[in-house]
Amino acid sequence: MARSTNALPDGDLCALTWEIPHTFGGLTKSMLQRSCQLATHFGRNVRVLTLAHQPDLDAIRADLTGRGLLVPGVTIENLWEDLLATSDADLTTAPYDPSVSAPVLTSDTDGVHEVCREDGSVLARQQWLRVGTRQALTPDGDQVTRTEIWSGDGRFLGGWHGTWSWWQWWLRRTLEPGSHLIVDSGYVADCLVVAPLPGVPTTYVVHNGHIAAGRDAPYGRLERWRAYAHHHLPAFDAVVYLTETQRDHLQLLRGPQSNVHVVPHAIETTNSGHRTSRSAGAGIVMANIDGRKRVDHAVRAIARAAESNPGIDLHVFGRGAGLEALEAVIRETGAPVTVEGYTSDPASAFAASSFSLLTSTREGFGLVLVEAMAAGSLPISYDIAYGPADIIQDGVDGFLVPAGDVDAMADRIVEVATAPRRRLHGLRRAARRRARAFSPPVVLPRWIAVLESAEVSAGQRGASPLDIDPAELADRERVAALYRLQDCRLEATLLDLTWAGSTATATIACNVEGAGELAGRPTIEAQVLHVPSGSRTDVPTRVVTRADSPATSAPTTTVEVDVDVAMLAEPAHHVVLMNARLGPVEVSDTVVSWASDRPWLDLPPAASQRPVMVIDRRGGLRLVTATPHVAADIRLDADGGVAIDVIALTSDSPVEAVEATGMGGTTSIAARAIGPGSFDLRFGNAGRWKLRARIDGRWRDIAWRGPRNPPNPADGLTVELTARGYVRLHRDV
């Protein structure tokens, strides 16, 4: 590959992560690929820094080299390898925590992990405790509470509570001032958000969704392994998201962030995608077999598709804790599915398949989608946050189906398996063309702007040492662990919303959970977030405690929020964000949204799979998508007729078209005016209908209804579903 004429800023390039396991998923793979691509494209050396104790790291290096994931110019350096080669004299100079003045850990202490030199002497003892219930970092536990360092002749030298202080010590020893550090692990990022390295521009790459599973983006609570860093994003010199959508959602939730960038993964394309011997019914899943990936959905979809098309089958490449349960589903359904295990050559597997399935609950990008498209394997993906809709153009180079809809996925599988050869050829050609938009020559130059902005930010921070007391750093490490391991959260439910004059009072039941030993009643604050500007307004908040509510570590609290509607600028959308704190722990959640002075209360605030409706001040009906990209105002025009205005809430691009769809077909309507008088749209039998808008070439749902879920009337308008399947909007007489 020819080197770019553009140049990255001077200084070492370093990627920092927790570990590189023998079998790894998308995060580690993308980090290694990016490191190799930067080294090759810009002609720079890249150092990959890891923190976990891995005695077999040499074997891992050899394996990665053989697979092309470690190229000349890219090296792997490990904390433990470095310390094992460090002299006792240097170890003596480490800034140990004064409170760790005597050894307490022995080899027979529960949960103690020892790291020994080649001669058998102990270098370090760490005590790992089981605090959470998942994602253990070692077989012994998921949080280090104490680290002790020993000399080669058996003398106790000192130690720290936790790990952050000695990570900081090693990183400062290892990195020269001016080195650029790219942090890929959210677990490691928590340390650097509290104690940034002086003189080292630091960029945090967010590889996964920041919204908790089961919560609607963009206003759901933060995912627990990313919550702590996302509450302190300004501490990083730069933050990189993989999709525009996630960046937009983050800024809706946390407000404008000047240090945020978007750089997708860069994927090398090969000629393997031109393979012609693949069967049209050959499918593939490339994923870890766990609950987040929902591979069982893919199995059930294949089973249903194969009922009428015996030529359909599926090969699953991956490992994981859910393998036994998945095999049970395969036996139960009789699906033509083969579990292949882990593969180190995904490109060949994709090249042999006709289509690829992605059934995850959430993603940060969906690396396998681009890999599949580069090989000509058509992606059929759940439309989840984040990645699929940013990568796939539905019906052009792949397919998007509603998240969790196994039947819809089965229908798309049949469509691909039975499509004429000419159509399949066109789809595969479009998929390979789309994959080229993520090729290194297109993507990698974006890193120039990211690292340059990080360098400017680090220069403003200064290069003087940042001294943080080890005890304080250990306390902050404990707080970060509460976020990750005990899932601190504020569960909020809207109970009532009343109006007196121009002030709304919202009564919300707030249950703060997972706060560990932090006792007491939460401090709760509220802000009105103005969309799409991102500006925020603090609002008066009162905590109302019932006499029968016990003061426990997880209290249920009633909150009244006074919102003066005079500050609500029309026609923007507004969201009330609630924040709660228990001691140093902050948790947050979205409680209720509205866009007018007459709130609509029939739907819960986090209503999934349907829009939020509100009455607009102008006397019309507003329909807003559950993850607000688009809003539609249905209102009376100046002549007394009905008009529909469609607004793009999170894009500067205009609405290109509006379309109404239903079981009776499709009706295109003008984006701005629907003409005077009554307005009827035929939407087919049973009253099922959908209104959607096209922005930037992508159709986005605005509103949809079924036979048991009719629209509510708005002032001056009647919205009606007729027996023949019409949606009728007409002026009240």
HELIX and SHEET records of a PDB file:
HELIX    1   1 GLY A   26  PHE A   42  1                                  17    
HELIX    2   2 LEU A   57  GLY A   66  1                                  10    
HELIX    3   3 LEU A   79  LEU A   84  1                                   6    
HELIX    4   4 ASP A   88  THR A   92  1                                   5    
HELIX    5   5 TRP A  164  THR A  174  1                                  11    
HELIX    6   6 GLY A  186  VAL A  194  1                                   9    
HELIX    7   7 ALA A  227  HIS A  230  1                                   4    
HELIX    8   8 LEU A  233  ALA A  235  5                                   3    
HELIX    9   9 GLU A  244  ARG A  254  1                                  11    
HELIX   10  10 ASN A  271  HIS A  274  5                                   4    
HELIX   11  11 VAL A  295  SER A  308  1                                  14    
HELIX   12  12 LEU A  323  THR A  333  1                                  11    
HELIX   13  13 PRO A  346  ALA A  351  1                                   6    
HELIX   14  14 LEU A  367  ALA A  374  1                                   8    
HELIX   15  15 PRO A  388  ILE A  391  1                                   4    
HELIX   16  16 VAL A  406  THR A  418  1                                  13    
HELIX   17  17 ARG A  421  ALA A  435  1                                  15    
HELIX   18  18 ARG A  436  PHE A  438  5                                   3    
HELIX   19  19 PRO A  440  VAL A  443  1                                   4    
HELIX   20  20 ARG A  446  ARG A  461  1                                  16    
HELIX   21  21 PRO A  470  GLN A  486  1                                  17    
HELIX   22  22 VAL A  565  MET A  567  5                                   3    
HELIX   23  23 ASN A  685  GLY A  687  5                                   3    
SHEET    1   A 7 VAL A  74  ASN A  78  0                                        
SHEET    2   A 7 VAL A  46  THR A  50  1                                        
SHEET    3   A 7 LEU A  13  THR A  17  1                                        
SHEET    4   A 7 HIS A 180  VAL A 183  1                                        
SHEET    5   A 7 THR A 202  VAL A 205  1                                        
SHEET    6   A 7 ALA A 238  TYR A 241  1                                        
SHEET    7   A 7 VAL A 260  VAL A 262  1                                        
SHEET    1   B 4 VAL A 112  CYS A 116  0                                        
SHEET    2   B 4 VAL A 122  LEU A 129 -1                                        
SHEET    3   B 4 GLN A 143  TRP A 150 -1                                        
SHEET    4   B 4 PHE A 156  TRP A 160 -1                                        
SHEET    1   C 6 VAL A 337  GLY A 341  0                                        
SHEET    2   C 6 ASP A 313  PHE A 317  1                                        
SHEET    3   C 6 ALA A 282  MET A 286  1                                        
SHEET    4   C 6 PHE A 355  LEU A 358  1                                        
SHEET    5   C 6 LEU A 378  TYR A 382  1                                        
SHEET    6   C 6 PHE A 399  VAL A 401  1                                        
SHEET    1   D 4 ARG A 489  ALA A 500  0                                        
SHEET    2   D 4 THR A 503  GLU A 513 -1                                        
SHEET    3   D 4 THR A 556  ASP A 564 -1                                        
SHEET    4   D 4 THR A 541  VAL A 544 -1                                        
SHEET    1   E 4 ARG A 536  ASP A 538  0                                        
SHEET    2   E 4 THR A 523  VAL A 531 -1                                        
SHEET    3   E 4 HIS A 573  LEU A 582 -1                                        
SHEET    4   E 4 VAL A 585  TRP A 594 -1                                        
SHEET    1   F 4 VAL A 612  ILE A 615  0                                        
SHEET    2   F 4 LEU A 621  VAL A 624 -1                                        
SHEET    3   F 4 VAL A 630  LEU A 636 -1                                        
SHEET    4   F 4 VAL A 642  ALA A 648 -1                                        
SHEET    1   G 4 GLY A 665  ILE A 669  0                                        
SHEET    2   G 4 VAL A 655  GLY A 662 -1                                        
SHEET    3   G 4 TRP A 689  ILE A 695 -1                                        
SHEET    4   G 4 ARG A 698  ARG A 705 -1                                        
SHEET    1   H 3 PHE A 679  ARG A 682  0                                        
SHEET    2   H 3 TYR A 726  ARG A 731 -1                                        
SHEET    3   H 3 LEU A 717  LEU A 721 -1                                        
END                                                                             
